[in-house]
């Protein structure tokens, strides 16, 4: 499965990548992944398990897309 990085953003001191596959784009869905570093210091992605953390990052992405409170 191939994903496109839609955005990288910082929320509440954490860094996140917003990803989307072609199938997800058709449905308007996104995936939120936490940007971290592995033991070697190389960039890595972690699944966001916490619903509040996921929502905060997704909302920040929406704000980038729709300019704050101007959501469709």
PDB file of N, CA, C and O in Angstrom:
ATOM      1  N   UNK A   1       0.850  -1.178   0.000  1.00  0.00           N
ATOM      2  CA  UNK A   1       0.000   0.000   0.000  1.00  0.00           C
ATOM      3  C   UNK A   1       0.892   1.238   0.000  1.00  0.00           C
ATOM      4  O   UNK A   1       1.850   1.308   0.770  1.00  0.00           O
ATOM      5  N   UNK A   2       0.597   2.188  -0.833  1.00  0.00           N
ATOM      6  CA  UNK A   2       1.389   3.411  -0.958  1.00  0.00           C
ATOM      7  C   UNK A   2       0.614   4.582  -0.368  1.00  0.00           C
ATOM      8  O   UNK A   2      -0.569   4.774  -0.649  1.00  0.00           O
ATOM      9  N   UNK A   3       1.321   5.369   0.467  1.00  0.00           N
ATOM     10  CA  UNK A   3       0.723   6.544   1.105  1.00  0.00           C
ATOM     11  C   UNK A   3       1.410   7.801   0.609  1.00  0.00           C
ATOM     12  O   UNK A   3       2.588   7.784   0.252  1.00  0.00           O
ATOM     13  N   UNK A   4       0.662   8.887   0.593  1.00  0.00           N
ATOM     14  CA  UNK A   4       1.203  10.209   0.317  1.00  0.00           C
ATOM     15  C   UNK A   4       1.265  10.959   1.639  1.00  0.00           C
ATOM     16  O   UNK A   4       0.320  10.913   2.427  1.00  0.00           O
ATOM     17  N   UNK A   5       2.375  11.648   1.885  1.00  0.00           N
ATOM     18  CA  UNK A   5       2.479  12.499   3.069  1.00  0.00           C
ATOM     19  C   UNK A   5       1.765  13.805   2.733  1.00  0.00           C
ATOM     20  O   UNK A   5       2.217  14.585   1.895  1.00  0.00           O
ATOM     21  N   UNK A   6       0.638  14.020   3.410  1.00  0.00           N
ATOM     22  CA  UNK A   6      -0.173  15.208   3.151  1.00  0.00           C
ATOM     23  C   UNK A   6       0.354  16.420   3.906  1.00  0.00           C
ATOM     24  O   UNK A   6       0.248  17.550   3.429  1.00  0.00           O
ATOM     25  N   UNK A   7       0.926  16.183   5.090  1.00  0.00           N
ATOM     26  CA  UNK A   7       1.452  17.283   5.906  1.00  0.00           C
ATOM     27  C   UNK A   7       2.298  16.711   7.029  1.00  0.00           C
ATOM     28  O   UNK A   7       2.135  15.561   7.436  1.00  0.00           O
ATOM     29  N   UNK A   8       3.202  17.538   7.515  1.00  0.00           N
ATOM     30  CA  UNK A   8       3.922  17.291   8.753  1.00  0.00           C
ATOM     31  C   UNK A   8       3.622  18.488   9.637  1.00  0.00           C
ATOM     32  O   UNK A   8       3.725  19.635   9.202  1.00  0.00           O
ATOM     33  N   UNK A   9       3.246  18.212  10.899  1.00  0.00           N
ATOM     34  CA  UNK A   9       2.895  19.311  11.783  1.00  0.00           C
ATOM     35  C   UNK A   9       3.267  19.006  13.221  1.00  0.00           C
ATOM     36  O   UNK A   9       3.514  17.860  13.596  1.00  0.00           O
ATOM     37  N   UNK A  10       3.301  20.067  14.015  1.00  0.00           N
ATOM     38  CA  UNK A  10       3.609  19.951  15.436  1.00  0.00           C
ATOM     39  C   UNK A  10       2.365  20.338  16.233  1.00  0.00           C
ATOM     40  O   UNK A  10       1.761  21.387  16.008  1.00  0.00           O
ATOM     41  N   UNK A  11       1.999  19.463  17.169  1.00  0.00           N
ATOM     42  CA  UNK A  11       0.817  19.687  18.006  1.00  0.00           C
ATOM     43  C   UNK A  11       1.176  19.289  19.430  1.00  0.00           C
ATOM     44  O   UNK A  11       1.602  18.159  19.674  1.00  0.00           O
ATOM     45  N   UNK A  12       1.009  20.204  20.362  1.00  0.00           N
ATOM     46  CA  UNK A  12       1.246  19.892  21.767  1.00  0.00           C
ATOM     47  C   UNK A  12       2.633  19.356  22.056  1.00  0.00           C
ATOM     48  O   UNK A  12       2.798  18.524  22.949  1.00  0.00           O
ATOM     49  N   UNK A  13       3.625  19.812  21.325  1.00  0.00           N
ATOM     50  CA  UNK A  13       4.990  19.365  21.539  1.00  0.00           C
ATOM     51  C   UNK A  13       5.358  18.093  20.798  1.00  0.00           C
ATOM     52  O   UNK A  13       6.522  17.692  20.805  1.00  0.00           O
ATOM     53  N   UNK A  14       4.389  17.449  20.160  1.00  0.00           N
ATOM     54  CA  UNK A  14       4.671  16.247  19.369  1.00  0.00           C
ATOM     55  C   UNK A  14       4.664  16.573  17.890  1.00  0.00           C
ATOM     56  O   UNK A  14       4.009  17.521  17.456  1.00  0.00           O
ATOM     57  N   UNK A  15       5.398  15.779  17.114  1.00  0.00           N
ATOM     58  CA  UNK A  15       5.430  15.960  15.658  1.00  0.00           C
ATOM     59  C   UNK A  15       4.660  14.820  15.015  1.00  0.00           C
ATOM     60  O   UNK A  15       4.762  13.669  15.437  1.00  0.00           O
ATOM     61  N   UNK A  16       3.884  15.157  13.981  1.00  0.00           N
ATOM     62  CA  UNK A  16       3.005  14.185  13.347  1.00  0.00           C
ATOM     63  C   UNK A  16       3.093  14.281  11.826  1.00  0.00           C
ATOM     64  O   UNK A  16       3.360  15.344  11.264  1.00  0.00           O
ATOM     65  N   UNK A  17       2.859  13.139  11.177  1.00  0.00           N
ATOM     66  CA  UNK A  17       2.728  13.081   9.724  1.00  0.00           C
ATOM     67  C   UNK A  17       1.294  12.674   9.426  1.00  0.00           C
ATOM     68  O   UNK A  17       0.762  11.746  10.035  1.00  0.00           O
ATOM     69  N   UNK A  18       0.678  13.368   8.494  1.00  0.00           N
ATOM     70  CA  UNK A  18      -0.666  13.027   8.038  1.00  0.00           C
ATOM     71  C   UNK A  18      -0.495  12.295   6.715  1.00  0.00           C
ATOM     72  O   UNK A  18       0.049  12.843   5.756  1.00  0.00           O
ATOM     73  N   UNK A  19      -0.964  11.055   6.674  1.00  0.00           N
ATOM     74  CA  UNK A  19      -0.797  10.197   5.502  1.00  0.00           C
ATOM     75  C   UNK A  19      -2.150   9.882   4.884  1.00  0.00           C
ATOM     76  O   UNK A  19      -3.181   9.892   5.556  1.00  0.00           O
ATOM     77  N   UNK A  20      -2.120   9.597   3.566  1.00  0.00           N
ATOM     78  CA  UNK A  20      -3.357   9.236   2.880  1.00  0.00           C
ATOM     79  C   UNK A  20      -3.016   8.347   1.683  1.00  0.00           C
ATOM     80  O   UNK A  20      -2.120   8.663   0.899  1.00  0.00           O
ATOM     81  N   UNK A  21      -3.740   7.236   1.551  1.00  0.00           N
ATOM     82  CA  UNK A  21      -3.615   6.372   0.376  1.00  0.00           C
ATOM     83  C   UNK A  21      -4.655   6.820  -0.655  1.00  0.00           C
ATOM     84  O   UNK A  21      -5.512   7.651  -0.354  1.00  0.00           O
ATOM     85  N   UNK A  22      -4.578   6.274  -1.853  1.00  0.00           N
ATOM     86  CA  UNK A  22      -5.546   6.621  -2.894  1.00  0.00           C
ATOM     87  C   UNK A  22      -6.959   6.229  -2.460  1.00  0.00           C
ATOM     88  O   UNK A  22      -7.903   6.989  -2.675  1.00  0.00           O
ATOM     89  N   UNK A  23      -7.111   5.054  -1.853  1.00  0.00           N
ATOM     90  CA  UNK A  23      -8.426   4.603  -1.392  1.00  0.00           C
ATOM     91  C   UNK A  23      -8.952   5.516  -0.282  1.00  0.00           C
ATOM     92  O   UNK A  23     -10.141   5.831  -0.243  1.00  0.00           O
ATOM     93  N   UNK A  24      -8.058   5.938   0.619  1.00  0.00           N
ATOM     94  CA  UNK A  24      -8.459   6.832   1.714  1.00  0.00           C
ATOM     95  C   UNK A  24      -8.888   8.186   1.161  1.00  0.00           C
ATOM     96  O   UNK A  24      -9.820   8.801   1.679  1.00  0.00           O
ATOM     97  N   UNK A  25      -8.216   8.652   0.116  1.00  0.00           N
ATOM     98  CA  UNK A  25      -8.541   9.948  -0.488  1.00  0.00           C
ATOM     99  C   UNK A  25      -9.979   9.941  -1.010  1.00  0.00           C
ATOM    100  O   UNK A  25     -10.698  10.930  -0.869  1.00  0.00           O
ATOM    101  N   UNK A  26     -10.397   8.824  -1.614  1.00  0.00           N
ATOM    102  CA  UNK A  26     -11.763   8.722  -2.134  1.00  0.00           C
ATOM    103  C   UNK A  26     -12.800   8.852  -1.021  1.00  0.00           C
ATOM    104  O   UNK A  26     -13.890   9.379  -1.242  1.00  0.00           O
ATOM    105  N   UNK A  27     -12.463   8.375   0.164  1.00  0.00           N
ATOM    106  CA  UNK A  27     -13.377   8.415   1.306  1.00  0.00           C
ATOM    107  C   UNK A  27     -13.187   9.662   2.171  1.00  0.00           C
ATOM    108  O   UNK A  27     -13.986   9.922   3.071  1.00  0.00           O
ATOM    109  N   UNK A  28     -12.126  10.436   1.899  1.00  0.00           N
ATOM    110  CA  UNK A  28     -11.839  11.613   2.705  1.00  0.00           C
ATOM    111  C   UNK A  28     -11.198  11.275   4.039  1.00  0.00           C
ATOM    112  O   UNK A  28     -11.245  12.075   4.974  1.00  0.00           O
ATOM    113  N   UNK A  29     -10.591  10.082   4.135  1.00  0.00           N
ATOM    114  CA  UNK A  29      -9.953   9.627   5.373  1.00  0.00           C
ATOM    115  C   UNK A  29      -8.467   9.955   5.379  1.00  0.00           C
ATOM    116  O   UNK A  29      -7.845  10.113   4.329  1.00  0.00           O
ATOM    117  N   UNK A  30      -7.913  10.055   6.581  1.00  0.00           N
ATOM    118  CA  UNK A  30      -6.477  10.262   6.760  1.00  0.00           C
ATOM    119  C   UNK A  30      -5.966   9.312   7.830  1.00  0.00           C
ATOM    120  O   UNK A  30      -6.744   8.744   8.597  1.00  0.00           O
ATOM    121  N   UNK A  31      -4.660   9.147   7.873  1.00  0.00           N
ATOM    122  CA  UNK A  31      -4.005   8.411   8.955  1.00  0.00           C
ATOM    123  C   UNK A  31      -3.037   9.368   9.635  1.00  0.00           C
ATOM    124  O   UNK A  31      -2.295  10.087   8.966  1.00  0.00           O
ATOM    125  N   UNK A  32      -3.044   9.376  10.958  1.00  0.00           N
ATOM    126  CA  UNK A  32      -2.143  10.219  11.738  1.00  0.00           C
ATOM    127  C   UNK A  32      -1.057   9.327  12.323  1.00  0.00           C
ATOM    128  O   UNK A  32      -1.352   8.347  13.006  1.00  0.00           O
ATOM    129  N   UNK A  33       0.198   9.668  12.054  1.00  0.00           N
ATOM    130  CA  UNK A  33       1.337   8.924  12.589  1.00  0.00           C
ATOM    131  C   UNK A  33       2.238   9.891  13.349  1.00  0.00           C
ATOM    132  O   UNK A  33       2.431  11.031  12.928  1.00  0.00           O
ATOM    133  N   UNK A  34       2.787   9.433  14.466  1.00  0.00           N
ATOM    134  CA  UNK A  34       3.717  10.238  15.269  1.00  0.00           C
ATOM    135  C   UNK A  34       5.118  10.089  14.674  1.00  0.00           C
ATOM    136  O   UNK A  34       5.560   8.981  14.373  1.00  0.00           O
ATOM    137  N   UNK A  35       5.806  11.218  14.510  1.00  0.00           N
ATOM    138  CA  UNK A  35       7.194  11.211  14.041  1.00  0.00           C
ATOM    139  C   UNK A  35       8.110  11.091  15.255  1.00  0.00           C
ATOM    140  O   UNK A  35       8.036  11.895  16.185  1.00  0.00           O
ATOM    141  N   UNK A  36       8.968  10.085  15.236  1.00  0.00           N
ATOM    142  CA  UNK A  36       9.902   9.856  16.332  1.00  0.00           C
ATOM    143  C   UNK A  36      11.279   9.576  15.750  1.00  0.00           C
ATOM    144  O   UNK A  36      11.484   9.664  14.539  1.00  0.00           O
ATOM    145  N   UNK A  37      12.195   9.246  16.603  1.00  0.00           N
ATOM    146  CA  UNK A  37      13.536   8.796  16.200  1.00  0.00           C
ATOM    147  C   UNK A  37      13.765   7.421  16.817  1.00  0.00           C
ATOM    148  O   UNK A  37      13.401   7.182  17.969  1.00  0.00           O
ATOM    149  N   UNK A  38      14.373   6.512  16.043  1.00  0.00           N
ATOM    150  CA  UNK A  38      14.678   5.198  16.584  1.00  0.00           C
ATOM    151  C   UNK A  38      15.975   5.258  17.384  1.00  0.00           C
ATOM    152  O   UNK A  38      16.548   6.334  17.551  1.00  0.00           O
ATOM    153  N   UNK A  39      16.437   4.125  17.874  1.00  0.00           N
ATOM    154  CA  UNK A  39      17.638   4.084  18.706  1.00  0.00           C
ATOM    155  C   UNK A  39      18.879   4.602  17.989  1.00  0.00           C
ATOM    156  O   UNK A  39      19.826   5.056  18.631  1.00  0.00           O
ATOM    157  N   UNK A  40      18.878   4.534  16.662  1.00  0.00           N
ATOM    158  CA  UNK A  40      20.011   5.025  15.864  1.00  0.00           C
ATOM    159  C   UNK A  40      19.875   6.505  15.530  1.00  0.00           C
ATOM    160  O   UNK A  40      20.755   7.085  14.895  1.00  0.00           O
ATOM    161  N   UNK A  41      18.768   7.118  15.960  1.00  0.00           N
ATOM    162  CA  UNK A  41      18.544   8.530  15.671  1.00  0.00           C
ATOM    163  C   UNK A  41      17.900   8.790  14.329  1.00  0.00           C
ATOM    164  O   UNK A  41      17.760   9.943  13.920  1.00  0.00           O
ATOM    165  N   UNK A  42      17.499   7.719  13.629  1.00  0.00           N
ATOM    166  CA  UNK A  42      16.863   7.877  12.332  1.00  0.00           C
ATOM    167  C   UNK A  42      15.370   8.136  12.512  1.00  0.00           C
ATOM    168  O   UNK A  42      14.771   7.642  13.468  1.00  0.00           O
ATOM    169  N   UNK A  43      14.760   8.904  11.607  1.00  0.00           N
ATOM    170  CA  UNK A  43      13.322   9.170  11.706  1.00  0.00           C
ATOM    171  C   UNK A  43      12.518   7.877  11.617  1.00  0.00           C
ATOM    172  O   UNK A  43      12.872   6.957  10.880  1.00  0.00           O
ATOM    173  N   UNK A  44      11.429   7.827  12.384  1.00  0.00           N
ATOM    174  CA  UNK A  44      10.547   6.667  12.384  1.00  0.00           C
ATOM    175  C   UNK A  44       9.105   7.138  12.575  1.00  0.00           C
ATOM    176  O   UNK A  44       8.860   8.244  13.056  1.00  0.00           O
ATOM    177  N   UNK A  45       8.167   6.294  12.197  1.00  0.00           N
ATOM    178  CA  UNK A  45       6.739   6.578  12.370  1.00  0.00           C
ATOM    179  C   UNK A  45       6.159   5.616  13.396  1.00  0.00           C
ATOM    180  O   UNK A  45       6.494   4.432  13.405  1.00  0.00           O
ATOM    181  N   UNK A  46       5.289   6.129  14.261  1.00  0.00           N
ATOM    182  CA  UNK A  46       4.590   5.309  15.244  1.00  0.00           C
ATOM    183  C   UNK A  46       3.097   5.525  15.082  1.00  0.00           C
ATOM    184  O   UNK A  46       2.647   6.642  14.829  1.00  0.00           O
ATOM    185  N   UNK A  47       2.335   4.460  15.228  1.00  0.00           N
ATOM    186  CA  UNK A  47       0.881   4.555  15.208  1.00  0.00           C
ATOM    187  C   UNK A  47       0.413   5.318  16.447  1.00  0.00           C
ATOM    188  O   UNK A  47       0.903   5.081  17.551  1.00  0.00           O
ATOM    189  N   UNK A  48      -0.524   6.220  16.262  1.00  0.00           N
ATOM    190  CA  UNK A  48      -1.106   6.969  17.382  1.00  0.00           C
ATOM    191  C   UNK A  48      -2.293   6.166  17.902  1.00  0.00           C
ATOM    192  O   UNK A  48      -3.304   6.025  17.214  1.00  0.00           O
ATOM    193  N   UNK A  49      -2.168   5.643  19.111  1.00  0.00           N
ATOM    194  CA  UNK A  49      -3.211   4.807  19.712  1.00  0.00           C
ATOM    195  C   UNK A  49      -4.221   5.629  20.513  1.00  0.00           C
ATOM    196  O   UNK A  49      -5.390   5.254  20.608  1.00  0.00           O
ATOM    197  N   UNK A  50      -3.777   6.740  21.086  1.00  0.00           N
ATOM    198  CA  UNK A  50      -4.622   7.559  21.949  1.00  0.00           C
ATOM    199  C   UNK A  50      -5.601   8.386  21.112  1.00  0.00           C
ATOM    200  O   UNK A  50      -5.185   9.156  20.246  1.00  0.00           O
ATOM    201  N   UNK A  51      -6.899   8.225  21.371  1.00  0.00           N
ATOM    202  CA  UNK A  51      -7.924   8.931  20.589  1.00  0.00           C
ATOM    203  C   UNK A  51      -7.805  10.444  20.683  1.00  0.00           C
ATOM    204  O   UNK A  51      -7.961  11.137  19.678  1.00  0.00           O
ATOM    205  N   UNK A  52      -7.530  10.969  21.879  1.00  0.00           N
ATOM    206  CA  UNK A  52      -7.415  12.420  22.048  1.00  0.00           C
ATOM    207  C   UNK A  52      -6.222  12.973  21.273  1.00  0.00           C
ATOM    208  O   UNK A  52      -6.320  14.029  20.648  1.00  0.00           O
ATOM    209  N   UNK A  53      -5.105  12.265  21.314  1.00  0.00           N
ATOM    210  CA  UNK A  53      -3.904  12.686  20.584  1.00  0.00           C
ATOM    211  C   UNK A  53      -4.171  12.660  19.081  1.00  0.00           C
ATOM    212  O   UNK A  53      -3.788  13.584  18.364  1.00  0.00           O
ATOM    213  N   UNK A  54      -4.836  11.589  18.601  1.00  0.00           N
ATOM    214  CA  UNK A  54      -5.160  11.454  17.180  1.00  0.00           C
ATOM    215  C   UNK A  54      -6.065  12.599  16.741  1.00  0.00           C
ATOM    216  O   UNK A  54      -5.836  13.218  15.702  1.00  0.00           O
ATOM    217  N   UNK A  55      -7.091  12.875  17.535  1.00  0.00           N
ATOM    218  CA  UNK A  55      -8.038  13.945  17.209  1.00  0.00           C
ATOM    219  C   UNK A  55      -7.366  15.313  17.176  1.00  0.00           C
ATOM    220  O   UNK A  55      -7.669  16.131  16.308  1.00  0.00           O
ATOM    221  N   UNK A  56      -6.459  15.568  18.112  1.00  0.00           N
ATOM    222  CA  UNK A  56      -5.760  16.858  18.153  1.00  0.00           C
ATOM    223  C   UNK A  56      -4.937  17.065  16.882  1.00  0.00           C
ATOM    224  O   UNK A  56      -4.943  18.151  16.302  1.00  0.00           O
ATOM    225  N   UNK A  57      -4.233  16.023  16.457  1.00  0.00           N
ATOM    226  CA  UNK A  57      -3.420  16.132  15.241  1.00  0.00           C
ATOM    227  C   UNK A  57      -4.307  16.255  14.008  1.00  0.00           C
ATOM    228  O   UNK A  57      -4.012  17.048  13.114  1.00  0.00           O
ATOM    229  N   UNK A  58      -5.391  15.480  13.947  1.00  0.00           N
ATOM    230  CA  UNK A  58      -6.311  15.544  12.804  1.00  0.00           C
ATOM    231  C   UNK A  58      -6.982  16.916  12.726  1.00  0.00           C
ATOM    232  O   UNK A  58      -7.171  17.455  11.635  1.00  0.00           O
ATOM    233  N   UNK A  59      -7.340  17.476  13.874  1.00  0.00           N
ATOM    234  CA  UNK A  59      -7.957  18.801  13.897  1.00  0.00           C
ATOM    235  C   UNK A  59      -6.973  19.870  13.434  1.00  0.00           C
ATOM    236  O   UNK A  59      -7.356  20.795  12.718  1.00  0.00           O
ATOM    237  N   UNK A  60      -5.712  19.750  13.835  1.00  0.00           N
ATOM    238  CA  UNK A  60      -4.691  20.698  13.386  1.00  0.00           C
ATOM    239  C   UNK A  60      -4.519  20.614  11.867  1.00  0.00           C
ATOM    240  O   UNK A  60      -4.327  21.631  11.201  1.00  0.00           O
ATOM    241  N   UNK A  61      -4.589  19.398  11.327  1.00  0.00           N
ATOM    242  CA  UNK A  61      -4.510  19.228   9.872  1.00  0.00           C
ATOM    243  C   UNK A  61      -5.724  19.871   9.195  1.00  0.00           C
ATOM    244  O   UNK A  61      -5.578  20.555   8.183  1.00  0.00           O
ATOM    245  N   UNK A  62      -6.912  19.655   9.747  1.00  0.00           N
ATOM    246  CA  UNK A  62      -8.113  20.297   9.203  1.00  0.00           C
ATOM    247  C   UNK A  62      -7.967  21.811   9.196  1.00  0.00           C
ATOM    248  O   UNK A  62      -8.350  22.478   8.235  1.00  0.00           O
ATOM    249  N   UNK A  63      -7.405  22.354  10.288  1.00  0.00           N
ATOM    250  CA  UNK A  63      -7.200  23.799  10.366  1.00  0.00           C
ATOM    251  C   UNK A  63      -6.281  24.281   9.252  1.00  0.00           C
ATOM    252  O   UNK A  63      -6.497  25.356   8.692  1.00  0.00           O
ATOM    253  N   UNK A  64      -5.256  23.496   8.926  1.00  0.00           N
ATOM    254  CA  UNK A  64      -4.367  23.846   7.814  1.00  0.00           C
ATOM    255  C   UNK A  64      -5.122  23.829   6.490  1.00  0.00           C
ATOM    256  O   UNK A  64      -4.929  24.699   5.641  1.00  0.00           O
ATOM    257  N   UNK A  65      -5.978  22.836   6.326  1.00  0.00           N
ATOM    258  CA  UNK A  65      -6.716  22.668   5.077  1.00  0.00           C
ATOM    259  C   UNK A  65      -7.819  23.697   4.899  1.00  0.00           C
ATOM    260  O   UNK A  65      -8.005  24.235   3.807  1.00  0.00           O
ATOM    261  N   UNK A  66      -8.549  23.968   5.969  1.00  0.00           N
ATOM    262  CA  UNK A  66      -9.761  24.766   5.858  1.00  0.00           C
ATOM    263  C   UNK A  66      -9.676  26.126   6.528  1.00  0.00           C
ATOM    264  O   UNK A  66     -10.679  26.839   6.588  1.00  0.00           O
ATOM    265  N   UNK A  67      -8.516  26.505   7.030  1.00  0.00           N
ATOM    266  CA  UNK A  67      -8.348  27.831   7.597  1.00  0.00           C
ATOM    267  C   UNK A  67      -9.065  28.051   8.896  1.00  0.00           C
ATOM    268  O   UNK A  67      -9.825  29.011   9.023  1.00  0.00           O
ATOM    269  N   UNK A  68      -8.844  27.181   9.878  1.00  0.00           N
ATOM    270  CA  UNK A  68      -9.427  27.380  11.208  1.00  0.00           C
ATOM    271  C   UNK A  68     -10.826  26.834  11.312  1.00  0.00           C
ATOM    272  O   UNK A  68     -11.045  25.637  11.130  1.00  0.00           O
ATOM    273  N   UNK A  69     -11.787  27.709  11.607  1.00  0.00           N
ATOM    274  CA  UNK A  69     -13.155  27.266  11.851  1.00  0.00           C
ATOM    275  C   UNK A  69     -13.987  27.140  10.575  1.00  0.00           C
ATOM    276  O   UNK A  69     -15.168  26.800  10.642  1.00  0.00           O
ATOM    277  N   UNK A  70     -13.399  27.405   9.435  1.00  0.00           N
ATOM    278  CA  UNK A  70     -14.142  27.376   8.172  1.00  0.00           C
ATOM    279  C   UNK A  70     -14.156  25.970   7.587  1.00  0.00           C
ATOM    280  O   UNK A  70     -13.536  25.724   6.552  1.00  0.00           O
ATOM    281  N   UNK A  71     -14.847  25.059   8.230  1.00  0.00           N
ATOM    282  CA  UNK A  71     -14.916  23.682   7.757  1.00  0.00           C
ATOM    283  C   UNK A  71     -16.202  23.491   6.946  1.00  0.00           C
ATOM    284  O   UNK A  71     -17.224  24.121   7.219  1.00  0.00           O
ATOM    285  N   UNK A  72     -16.130  22.612   5.949  1.00  0.00           N
ATOM    286  CA  UNK A  72     -17.335  22.360   5.141  1.00  0.00           C
ATOM    287  C   UNK A  72     -18.422  21.672   5.945  1.00  0.00           C
ATOM    288  O   UNK A  72     -19.497  21.389   5.415  1.00  0.00           O
TER     289      UNK A  72
END
